[in-house]
């Protein structure tokens, strides 16, 4: 076999004719750091417009007593999280446009999905569950995970 005792270097490896390379993944910033650095005024506009509209949508979808203060606070938290999810779909400062994957669209689909969950809920626990689902969607958007693998 070439390379063994013949004076010829091995075919593969650090000293071989075909060098091996180790892939080193780039160091990624946490999602909230890149979000803070790349936040633009258009993200604020989306939050300011989408937040109240989502609150009214979630309040209309809730089938329980909408006059309860706890329910209104829960719906307001859901609207803020959902508006933040939608704002993350706008490109951040310095970000290049990249093709979207099916899994990156999932968090956006959770925004109307939370309204469906609220419509089926009769107590604040359903709203808390919908808020948890939105929180998972926001985590998916901020973690940088855009593919299913």
N, C-alpha and C positions, 0 to 999 in steps of 0.2 A: 504494500500500500504506500503511495507517495506520502512523504512527510515523516515516515517512521524510519529512522536510521539512514535514509537516502540523502540527507542533507537538504532536501527540498522542504520548504515551509508547509505546514498543514493547510488544507483547503479553507477551513472555517476557523474562526476564533480570533482572539486579540492579535496574535502574531501571524495570522494566516493570510492567504492571498485574497480571500473575501472577508473583509473585517465584519465583525458583528457590532451592531449598534443597539444600545438600550434606549428605549423611548422614555423620556421624562415628561410627564404631563406638566403643562404650565400651571403656575400657582394662581389660582382664581381667588378673587376677592369675595368675601361674603356678599350675599345679595343686597342686604340693606346698605352696605358701604357703596357699592356701585350705583345703587338707586339714589343715595344722597348726593354723590358726586355728579351724576348725570341728569338730575332733576331739572326740568326746564319749565318756564311759565305755562306752556301748553298742557303740561301734566296737572298743574294747579287748576287750570280752566276746566279740564275734564273732570277733576274731582269736584269742583264747585258746581258744575252743571249736572253731572250724573248722580251725585250724592242725594240731593233733594228729590230728584225724579225716582231714584231707586227706593227712597224712604216711602214715597207715596205709593209706589208699586207694591212694595212689601206690606204696607198697611192695608191696601185694598185686597191683597191676597190672603191676609190673616183672617181665619174664620172665627177666631175667638173674640173676646171683648177688647176692641182697640182703644178704649178709653183708659185702660190701666197704665199707670206710669212705668211700671216695670217692663211691660210689653213695648211701650214706646221707646224706652231706652235700649231695649234689645233690638228693635227694628232700626234704630239710629246706628247702633254699632254694626249691624249687618249692612246697612247702606254705605257706611264709611269703608268697610272692608271690601265690599263689592266694587265701589268706585275706585279704590286703590288697585284692585285686580284689573279693572278695565284700563286704568291709566298706565299700567305696566306694559300694555301692548303698544304704546307709542315708543318709538326709538329714543333711547337716552342720548345725552350729549356724547358725541364721539363714537357711537355704536354704528357698526356697519349693518346694512340690510342683509338679512340672511333668510333663506327659505324656511318656512315654518313646518313643523312636524305636527302630526295628528295629536300627539300628547301635549303639545304646547297650547292647543286650542281647548283642551279639556277644562282648564280653569275658567275660561271665558264662558263655557257652557254651564258651569256651576252657578253663575249669577242668576239666570232665569230658573235653573233647577232649584235654587233655594226658595224661589217664590212658589214653585209647585209643592215643595215640602211644607211651606207655611200654610198653603191652602188646605192641606190635609191635616194640619195640626189644630187641636182644639184648646191646648193649654200652652203656657210658655216653654215647656220642655221641648216641644217641636221647634220653637224658635231658637232655642239653645242648640239643638241638633243642627239646624240650618246654619247657624253662626259657626259651628264647628266645621261643617262642610266647607263653608267659605274660607275659614282659616286654613284648612288644608289646601285649598286652591291657591291662596295667597302664598303659602309656604312653597308650593310647587313653582310658582312664578318667580319668587325671590331666590330660590335655591339654584336657579340656572339650569334645572333639568328640563330639556326641551325634547328629549326623545324617550321612547319607551324602554330602551335597553338599559 
